[in-house]
């Protein structure tokens, strides 16, 4: 499995932001499943899911306080990294 994520640190908050399809961000069941999967790889951090709208702006799903912080950051400002996990 391959996915793209960024560790986000601001003020006293740290989380992992994972890029997913917009359908995942907008669907309760899919979002919940995705958070479970990515939490296994980042067990000590809250997971925030991110997709992009047609303008390229981030659409986030996760803990409210983290989503509020992330909405002030442009997605291209995050330090994205591709992770490859062997199942």
KOLDREN-522741 format. One record per atom (N, C-alpha, C, O): residue number from 1; residue in one letter; atom name; x, y, z. Coordinates in Angstrom, 2 decimals. Each point is the difference from the previous one (the first is absolute). Layout:
N
 num residuo atomo      c1      c2      c3
 NUM       A    CA       X       Y       Z
...
This chain:
87
 num residuo atomo      c1      c2      c3
   1       X     N    0.85   -1.17    0.00
   1       X    CA   -0.85    1.17    0.00
   1       X     C    0.90    1.24    0.00
   1       X     O    1.03    0.04    0.68
   2       X     N   -1.44    0.95   -1.44
   2       X    CA    0.74    1.25   -0.06
   2       X     C   -0.97    1.15    0.28
   2       X     O   -1.12    0.02   -0.51
   3       X     N    1.56    0.93    1.33
   3       X    CA   -0.83    1.17    0.29
   3       X     C    0.89    1.19    0.27
   3       X     O    1.19   -0.13    0.27
   4       X     N   -1.79    1.31   -0.37
   4       X    CA    0.73    1.24    0.23
   4       X     C   -0.54    0.66    1.26
   4       X     O   -1.21    0.12    0.19
   5       X     N    2.12    0.31    0.67
   5       X    CA   -0.40    0.60    1.28
   5       X     C    1.04    1.04    0.41
   5       X     O    1.13    0.02   -0.50
   6       X     N   -1.54    0.83    1.43
   6       X    CA    0.91    1.01    0.55
   6       X     C   -0.22    0.09    1.50
   6       X     O   -1.14   -0.07    0.48
   7       X     N    2.22    0.21    0.24
   7       X    CA   -0.10    0.24    1.44
   7       X     C   -0.16    1.51    0.17
   7       X     O    0.81    0.78   -0.50
   8       X     N   -1.85   -0.38    1.19
   8       X    CA   -0.31    1.41    0.18
   8       X     C    0.21    0.36    1.46
   8       X     O   -0.59   -0.62    0.89
   9       X     N    1.43    1.64   -0.63
   9       X    CA    0.24    0.48    1.35
   9       X     C   -0.21    1.50    0.02
   9       X     O    0.61    0.74   -0.77
  10       X     N   -1.49   -0.30    1.64
  10       X    CA   -0.24    1.43    0.15
  10       X     C   -0.49    0.24    1.42
  10       X     O   -0.81   -0.75    0.54
  11       X     N    1.34    1.80    0.03
  11       X    CA   -0.31    0.32    1.40
  11       X     C    0.30   -1.26    0.81
  11       X     O    1.11   -0.51   -0.06
  12       X     N   -2.08    0.02    0.80
  12       X    CA    0.25   -1.20    0.80
  12       X     C   -0.67   -1.23   -0.60
  12       X     O   -0.19   -1.00    0.69
  13       X     N   -0.17    1.07   -1.97
  13       X    CA   -0.71   -1.08   -0.65
  13       X     C    0.88   -0.71   -1.02
  13       X     O    0.76    0.63   -0.73
  14       X     N   -0.88   -1.94    0.71
  14       X    CA    0.69   -0.82   -0.99
  14       X     C   -0.99   -1.04   -0.50
  14       X     O   -0.75   -0.58    0.78
  15       X     N    0.76    0.36   -2.09
  15       X    CA   -0.85   -1.03   -0.58
  15       X     C    0.60   -0.46   -1.30
  15       X     O    0.98    0.58   -0.48
  16       X     N   -1.55   -1.61   -0.10
  16       X    CA    0.39   -0.43   -1.33
  16       X     C   -1.16    0.31   -0.93
  16       X     O   -1.16   -0.30    0.31
  17       X     N    1.47    0.90   -1.44
  17       X    CA   -1.00    0.33   -1.02
  17       X     C    0.23   -0.97   -1.16
  17       X     O    1.09   -0.07   -0.56
  18       X     N   -2.14   -0.68    0.22
  18       X    CA    0.12   -1.01   -1.04
  18       X     C   -0.90    0.39   -1.18
  18       X     O   -1.17    0.33    0.18
  19       X     N    1.73   -0.37   -1.38
  19       X    CA   -0.78    0.31   -1.19
  19       X     C   -0.85   -1.20   -0.37
  19       X     O    0.49   -1.12   -0.13
  20       X     N   -1.78    1.38   -0.05
  20       X    CA   -0.95   -1.02   -0.43
  20       X     C   -0.89    0.59   -1.08
  20       X     O    0.06    1.20   -0.28
  21       X     N   -0.88   -2.03   -0.32
  21       X    CA   -0.95    0.49   -0.99
  21       X     C   -1.09    0.79    0.70
  21       X     O   -0.29   -0.23    1.18
  22       X     N   -0.30    1.15   -1.90
  22       X    CA   -1.04    0.86    0.58
  22       X     C   -1.18   -0.83    0.53
  22       X     O   -0.60    0.35    1.01
  23       X     N    0.28   -1.44   -1.70
  23       X    CA   -1.10   -0.88    0.44
  23       X     C    0.23   -0.49    1.43
  23       X     O   -0.95   -0.15    0.77
  24       X     N    2.20   -0.10   -0.42
  24       X    CA    0.32   -0.50    1.34
  24       X     C   -0.26    1.08    1.04
  24       X     O   -0.58   -0.28    1.06
  25       X     N    0.99    1.49   -1.34
  25       X    CA   -0.20    1.11    0.94
  25       X     C   -1.49    0.27    0.22
  25       X     O   -0.41    0.36    1.10
  26       X     N   -0.38   -0.54   -2.13
  26       X    CA   -1.42    0.35    0.06
  26       X     C   -0.90   -1.13    0.49
  26       X     O   -1.20    0.22    0.19
  27       X     N    1.74   -1.42    0.03
  27       X    CA   -0.81   -1.14    0.41
  27       X     C    0.40   -0.47    1.39
  27       X     O    1.16   -0.35    0.23
  28       X     N   -2.11    0.35    0.71
  28       X    CA    0.30   -0.37    1.39
  28       X     C    0.66   -1.37    0.12
  28       X     O    1.00   -0.14    0.70
  29       X     N   -1.56   -0.86   -1.36
  29       X    CA    0.52   -1.36    0.12
  29       X     C    1.40   -0.12   -0.60
  29       X     O    0.90   -0.57    0.62
  30       X     N   -0.73    1.11   -1.83
  30       X    CA    1.32   -0.07   -0.64
  30       X     C    1.06    0.77    0.79
  30       X     O    1.14   -0.45    0.12
  31       X     N   -1.52    1.59    0.42
  31       X    CA    0.93    0.80    0.79
  31       X     C    0.42   -0.76    1.26
  31       X     O    1.18   -0.03    0.36
  32       X     N   -2.14   -0.57    0.30
  32       X    CA    0.29   -0.76    1.21
  32       X     C    0.95   -1.16   -0.29
  32       X     O    0.95   -0.23    0.75
  33       X     N   -1.20   -0.49   -1.84
  33       X    CA    0.87   -1.11   -0.39
  33       X     C    1.41    0.49   -0.31
  33       X     O    0.98   -0.62    0.41
  34       X     N   -0.88    1.73   -1.13
  34       X    CA    1.31    0.55   -0.37
  34       X     C    0.78    0.41    1.24
  34       X     O    1.20   -0.27    0.10
  35       X     N   -1.86    0.91    0.85
  35       X    CA    0.68    0.41    1.23
  35       X     C    0.53   -1.23    0.74
  35       X     O    1.11    0.03    0.53
  36       X     N   -1.89   -1.11   -0.48
  36       X    CA    0.46   -1.23    0.66
  36       X     C    1.26   -0.54   -0.66
  36       X     O    0.95   -0.38    0.68
  37       X     N   -0.95    0.35   -2.01
  37       X    CA    1.15   -0.53   -0.74
  37       X     C    1.24    0.85    0.25
  37       X     O    1.06   -0.53    0.33
  38       X     N   -1.18    1.85   -0.49
  38       X    CA    1.18    0.87    0.13
  38       X     C    0.46    0.14    1.45
  38       X     O    1.17    0.26    0.24
  39       X     N   -2.07   -0.44    0.71
  39       X    CA    0.39    0.05    1.41
  39       X     C    0.97   -1.11    0.36
  39       X     O    0.80    0.15    0.93
  40       X     N   -0.85   -1.26   -1.65
  40       X    CA    0.93   -1.10    0.25
  40       X     C    1.44    0.41   -0.32
  40       X     O    0.94   -0.47    0.63
  41       X     N   -0.77    1.35   -1.62
  41       X    CA    1.33    0.42   -0.42
  41       X     C    0.51    1.20    0.80
  41       X     O    1.21    0.24    0.07
  42       X     N   -2.13    0.50    0.54
  42       X    CA    0.34    1.17    0.82
  42       X     C   -0.76   -0.10    1.32
  42       X     O   -0.89    0.81    0.26
  43       X     N    1.23   -1.80    0.57
  43       X    CA   -0.82   -0.30    1.18
  43       X     C   -0.04    1.10    1.06
  43       X     O   -0.93    0.02    0.81
  44       X     N    1.88    0.86   -0.78
  44       X    CA    0.04    1.02    1.06
  44       X     C   -0.52    1.35   -0.46
  44       X     O    0.09    0.98    0.74
  45       X     N   -0.62   -0.91   -1.97
  45       X    CA   -0.45    1.29   -0.54
  45       X     C   -1.43   -0.09   -0.48
  45       X     O   -0.43   -1.03   -0.54
  46       X     N   -0.32    2.11    0.73
  46       X    CA   -1.33    0.04   -0.62
  46       X     C    0.15    0.06   -1.52
  46       X     O    0.96    0.58   -0.52
  47       X     N   -1.91   -1.18   -0.18
  47       X    CA    0.01   -0.02   -1.45
  47       X     C   -1.02    0.99   -0.54
  47       X     O   -1.15    0.02    0.44
  48       X     N    1.59    0.80   -1.38
  48       X    CA   -0.90    0.91   -0.71
  48       X     C    0.05   -0.41   -1.47
  48       X     O    1.08   -0.13   -0.58
  49       X     N   -2.24   -0.08    0.00
  49       X    CA   -0.09   -0.35   -1.41
  49       X     C   -0.12    1.27   -0.82
  49       X     O   -0.65    0.95    0.42
  50       X     N    1.28   -0.94   -1.59
  50       X    CA   -0.06    1.18   -0.85
  50       X     C   -0.26   -0.40   -1.44
  50       X     O    0.61   -0.93   -0.53
  51       X     N   -1.51    1.66   -0.10
  51       X    CA   -0.22   -0.08   -1.45
  51       X     C    0.08    1.43   -0.50
  51       X     O    0.20    0.92    0.79
  52       X     N   -0.35   -0.74   -2.08
  52       X    CA    0.02    1.36   -0.55
  52       X     C   -1.26    0.27   -0.80
  52       X     O   -0.55   -0.90   -0.64
  53       X     N    0.09    2.15    0.70
  53       X    CA   -1.14    0.39   -0.83
  53       X     C    0.51    0.39   -1.38
  53       X     O    1.19   -0.10   -0.29
  54       X     N   -2.09    0.55   -0.55
  54       X    CA    0.37    0.32   -1.38
  54       X     C    0.99    1.16   -0.10
  54       X     O    0.66    0.15   -1.03
  55       X     N   -0.55    0.67    2.07
  55       X    CA    0.95    1.11    0.01
  55       X     C    1.38   -0.42    0.52
  55       X     O    0.97    0.76   -0.10
  56       X     N   -0.89   -1.97    0.64
  56       X    CA    1.25   -0.46    0.59
  56       X     C    0.10    0.28    1.49
  56       X     O    1.02   -0.29    0.63
  57       X     N   -2.09    0.86   -0.06
  57       X    CA   -0.02    0.25    1.44
  57       X     C   -0.22   -1.31    0.75
  57       X     O   -0.68   -0.90   -0.48
  58       X     N    1.27    0.80    1.67
  58       X    CA   -0.17   -1.19    0.81
  58       X     C   -1.39   -0.10    0.62
  58       X     O   -0.56    0.99    0.47
  59       X     N    0.03   -2.21   -0.48
  59       X    CA   -1.25   -0.32    0.71
  59       X     C    0.42   -1.02    1.05
  59       X     O    0.54   -1.06   -0.35
  60       X     N   -0.77    1.36    1.61
  60       X    CA    0.53   -0.83    1.08
  60       X     C   -1.11   -0.67    0.80
  60       X     O   -1.12    0.49    0.09
  61       X     N    1.48   -1.64    0.48
  61       X    CA   -0.90   -0.69    0.91
  61       X     C    0.84   -0.57    1.13
  61       X     O    0.95   -0.75   -0.23
  62       X     N   -1.32    1.11    1.44
  62       X    CA    0.74   -0.47    1.16
  62       X     C   -0.41    0.82    1.20
  62       X     O   -1.03    0.67   -0.03
  63       X     N    1.82   -0.72    1.11
  63       X    CA   -0.30    0.78    1.19
  63       X     C   -0.15    1.48   -0.34
  63       X     O    0.84    0.58   -0.70
  64       X     N   -1.90    0.04    1.21
  64       X    CA   -0.35    1.38   -0.37
  64       X     C    1.13    1.00    0.20
  64       X     O    0.24    0.84   -0.87
  65       X     N    0.47   -0.92    2.00
  65       X    CA    1.04    0.98    0.26
  65       X     C    1.15   -0.12   -1.02
  65       X     O    0.60    1.01   -0.37
  66       X     N   -0.31   -2.23   -0.07
  66       X    CA    1.04   -0.19   -1.00
  66       X     C   -0.46    0.46   -1.38
  66       X     O    0.76    0.60   -0.75
  67       X     N   -2.01   -0.89    0.43
  67       X    CA   -0.55    0.44   -1.29
  67       X     C    0.01    1.52   -0.06
  67       X     O    0.33    0.58   -1.04
  68       X     N   -0.68    0.08    2.14
  68       X    CA    0.04    1.48    0.04
  68       X     C    1.40    0.53   -0.29
  68       X     O    0.16    0.96   -0.76
  69       X     N    0.85   -1.58    1.35
  69       X    CA    1.38    0.42   -0.25
  69       X     C    0.41   -0.26   -1.45
  69       X     O    0.64    0.85   -0.63
  70       X     N   -1.02   -1.99    0.10
  70       X    CA    0.40   -0.37   -1.35
  70       X     C   -0.66    0.86   -1.08
  70       X     O    0.56    0.18   -1.07
  71       X     N   -1.74    0.33    1.35
  71       X    CA   -0.67    0.83   -1.01
  71       X     C    0.75    1.30   -0.25
  71       X     O   -0.25    0.68   -1.00
  72       X     N    1.15   -0.32    1.89
  72       X    CA    0.81    1.21   -0.17
  72       X     C    1.31   -0.27   -0.75
  72       X     O    0.79    0.92   -0.22
  73       X     N   -0.57   -2.17   -0.15
  73       X    CA    1.24   -0.40   -0.66
  73       X     C   -0.33   -0.48   -1.41
  73       X     O   -0.96   -0.74   -0.20
  74       X     N    1.77    1.15   -0.76
  74       X    CA   -0.19   -0.49   -1.37
  74       X     C    0.60   -1.41   -0.08
  74       X     O    1.06   -0.25    0.56
  75       X     N   -1.75   -0.67   -1.26
  75       X    CA    0.52   -1.37   -0.08
  75       X     C    1.45   -0.08   -0.49
  75       X     O    0.75   -0.87    0.45
  76       X     N   -0.36    1.76   -1.35
  76       X    CA    1.38   -0.06   -0.52
  76       X     C    1.04    0.43    1.04
  76       X     O    1.19   -0.20   -0.22
  77       X     N   -1.62    0.77    1.33
  77       X    CA    0.92    0.39    1.06
  77       X     C    0.35   -1.16    0.94
  77       X     O    0.93    0.11    0.80
  78       X     N   -1.67   -1.20   -0.89
  78       X    CA    0.27   -1.15    0.86
  78       X     C    1.15   -0.82   -0.59
  78       X     O    0.20   -0.03   -1.21
  79       X     N    0.53   -0.63    2.07
  79       X    CA    1.15   -0.82   -0.42
  79       X     C   -0.49   -1.41   -0.33
  79       X     O    0.05   -0.90    0.84
  80       X     N   -0.52    0.71   -2.06
  80       X    CA   -0.57   -1.27   -0.44
  80       X     C    1.08   -1.04   -0.21
  80       X     O    1.11    0.31   -0.44
  81       X     N   -1.44   -1.54    0.76
  81       X    CA    0.91   -1.13   -0.18
  81       X     C   -0.82   -1.19   -0.47
  81       X     O   -1.13   -0.21    0.45
  82       X     N    1.69   -0.56   -1.35
  82       X    CA   -0.67   -1.22   -0.46
  82       X     C    0.47   -1.16    0.86
  82       X     O    1.20   -0.23    0.17
  83       X     N   -2.15   -0.50    0.38
  83       X    CA    0.28   -1.16    0.84
  83       X     C   -0.36   -1.26   -0.76
  83       X     O   -1.04   -0.07   -0.65
  84       X     N    1.90   -0.93    0.71
  84       X    CA   -0.29   -1.29   -0.60
  84       X     C   -0.01   -1.03    1.11
  84       X     O    0.99   -0.18    0.71
  85       X     N   -2.12   -0.48   -0.59
  85       X    CA   -0.18   -0.99    1.06
  85       X     C   -0.21   -1.37   -0.66
  85       X     O   -0.85   -0.14   -0.88
  86       X     N    1.60   -0.84    1.31
  86       X    CA   -0.21   -1.37   -0.50
  86       X     C   -1.07   -0.66    0.86
  86       X     O    0.11   -0.06    1.22
  87       X     N   -1.11   -0.44   -1.88
  87       X    CA   -1.10   -0.67    0.75
  87       X     C    0.40   -1.40    0.37
  87       X     O   -0.79   -0.71    0.63
